[in-house]
Amino acid sequence: MDTVPAVSLQADARLLLLHPDDNVLICVRAIQAGDIVAASGGSIPAREGIAIGHKIARHALAAGDKVIKYGAPIGSMTIEAAAGDWVHMHNMKSDYISTHSRAGRDMQP
């Protein structure tokens, strides 16, 4: 079975790039608001604290943009996010599970 190996951003051990096409990075160590993190040949200011396992925008994302993780779309942005913003269910939605959001069961399909 062929798999794409995880590619670590050597410039910052707190972040992991799972696939070269991803537009989000994965936090492997907690990031505090204001921390400067190195990514994609530059630096990204973390605008808020981001927990281990959560996503951070690799570059600016507009509302409606697909969120790419593992080289595949996992959802869509519901509002814009700047580079360095936390990407989670408060600003994205699953394209596959209609109720998977912060609103949960209150969401209508």
N, C-alpha and C positions, 0 to 999 in steps of 0.2 A: 504494500500500500504506500503510495507516494504522499508525503506530507511536506508542507513548507515549514522549514525550521524557523523558530522565533529569531528575530534579528534584534539584538540589543543596541540601543543608541549608546555607544561607548562614551560619548561626551557627558552623559548624565545617567548614572547607575540607578536613579529613581524611576526611570521611564523605560518602557519596553515597546518596541515597534514589532508587532506580530507579523506583518506582511508589508512589503514595500508600497503597496497601493493604498494602505490604510490612511484615513484622514484623522484618526484618533490614536493617541498613545495610551498605554496602560501604566498606571502607577504601581510600582512594585515596592515602594516605600512611601509613606505618607508625605504629602507636600503641604506646607503652610501657606496661607495667603501672603502674597508679597515675595515668596521665594522666586528666584530667577532660575529657570531650568533650561538647559541646553537641548536643542532639538533641531534637526534638519538644517544643520549648518549655521544656526543662529541661536538666539535666546528668546524664550517665551516667559513673560511674567505670569505667574499663577495669580489669578484675580481672586481666588478663594481657596480655602483648604480643600484638599482632595484626598480621599481615603485610599488605602491599598485596594487594588483591584478595580478601581473606577477609571473612567476615561477622561482624557484631557484633549481639547481640540489641538490638532497639529498645526492648523492654519485656520483662518476665519471661515466660518460656515454660515450660510444663509438659511432662512426658513425654507423648508422644502428640500434642502440638500439631503442626499442619502448619507447616512453614517456608515462608513466602511471600516469593518474590523475583520480580521482573518482574511482580508482580500475580498470580502463579500459584503453586500448591504445587510445591515441588521436592523435598520429603521430609518426614520426621517427626522430632521430637525423641525421642531414646531415654532421656534424663534431663533433668531441669529445668535451666534456665539463667536466671540473673538478668539484669536489664537491664545491658548493658555487657559481658556474657560473650561470648567467642569462640564462634561457632557454626560447626562443621566436622564432619568425620566421626568425631570422638571423642565427640560428643554428639547426633548426628543420623544418620539413615540415608536412603538414597534409597528412594522408594516405587516406583521403576521398574526398578532394577537390583538384584536380590537380593544380589549379592556386593559391591556398592559400599559398602564400609565400611572402617574401620581393620583389621578382621580379614581382609578380602580373600577369598582362596580358601578359607580355613578356615570361612567361613560356610556353613551349610546353607540351601537355599532353603526 
